[in-house]
Amino acid sequence: MKISSANIPEEQSGSSLGSFTDTNSISGDSDLDAVCAVGDQNEVIEELKTTIKRNLSQISDLGAKLKLNEIHLAYQKDKVKDKDELIRVLQDSIELIKKTNKIAINQVQKSETGFGTASNDNNFQKQKDSLESITLKDDVNNLAAQLKEWKCQAKNSDESHGKDDHLEKLQAQFDKCKKQNSELMVELDELKAKIIEYQKTEDGLRKQVSELEDNFLSVSAKLKESCEKLSENTLDIFSSSNKKAIIPLNYTRNPKIRVIERDGMQPFMAVIEDIPSAGSGWMVIQCRIDEDQMTFGVEKEAKYRDGFGDINKSFWLGTDIIHKLTTSQCHELYIQLVDFDNVSAYARYDHFEVGSREEKYMIKSLGSYSGNAGDAFRSLQNAPLKLVPINKSLYFWWLNAQTNCNLNGTYKNATRFGFYWGSWSLDKRGCILKSCRMLIRPKPK
């Protein structure tokens, strides 16, 4: 194939394994978020347990103090009862003393009537004064002693009332702590229920992670097996084991360009692409980019046989190369299409084979179709490659009586000789295309 020099664009490509790894990375982050949430709940529960233990200790101390105060209160109540009894006894004693004094005075008055002299009057008066003095003195002493005792008891009673107030405060504090403890117990029960729910969720996530790991191992094993099979059937884009790989001079900026060496064929350069949805190792055999709008019309038939165009832009790899590759082993065909609304679609065939020059490079096989562009290429099966003269130039395409697509046609031409894909048609003219690529690779066994 003859190739013109041009700048080499940088392109990006993905792989199925990269996409799968990104998906599993996102699931791992969700799982780590769920596990961190469970750890925070455990810390909150431990703090609540510590607070509950501290409150229970305070409640126990307050209960002990309350019991002591109740004992002291009972003692003070007994003392108050004794005081009331003592007051009653003293009142009785006072009444008795009054009665005794009255009786003594009556006796003295009776004795007074039996005496008539002044001396007797003086003695009686002395005895009366002495008796009254003794009686009053005793009453005063007794009352002073009782008053002193009452003051002591009143003081103790005031202290008892103060302790009663303190006891009431302790009781109020005890009730408050008890209420807080009840609220904490309710909150603890709610947290326990949430923990159980989180544990169930965690168990479910662990199960899902385990299943994902098993699936990942299974997919990895299958991918490895597929890669090994693909490596056995992919084009050998490097030199044989006895030779070093040929470097494509002036094309080293594009790592996708390789020098291909195959048995019975002259070395040639080709673009090797990876398609994220279809795997790696695809060789581009035809490319039309809308920017350069290069016509696929040529002056001689040999151009299509040997190839033409710029391998960095629009080109045709060569019909003779396509024939030799597809007949050496079973190949797949992948067609990428883009319209002027920048909508892309693809058509894929699992057994693509092109005949020899003597067979007019007829499409001998397409195999099964898959994709979302429609099976328009099926209309070309068993069709020979024919010469079509347009505007004093020649271009080649596989033509049948019913041809539903033309990927080598004239750019922006709405006829059957234009650049179109018929299965996208909204009318009988077909859909005019903006760009396309045709790629092949050995079919994995």
Secondary structure by P-SEA (a helix, b strand, c coil): cbbbbcbbbbbbbbcaaaaaaaaaaaaaaaaaaaaaaaaaaaaaaaaaaaaaaaaaaaaaaaaaaaaaaaaaaaaaaaaaaaaaaaaaaaaaaaaaaaaaaaaaaaaaaaaaaacccaaaaaaaaaaaaaaaaaaaaaaaaaaaaaaaaaaaaaaaaaaaaaaaaaaaaaaaaaaaaaaaaaaaaaaaaaaaaaaaaaaaaaaaaaaaaaaaaaaaaaaaaaaaaaaaaaaaccccccccccccccccccccccccccccccccccbbbbbbbbbcccccbbbbcbbbbcccccccccccccccccccccccccccccaaaaaaaaaacbbbbbbbbbcccccccbbbbcbbbbbcccccccccccccccccccccccccccccbbbbbcccbbbbcccccccccccccccccccccccccccccccccccccccbbbbbccccc
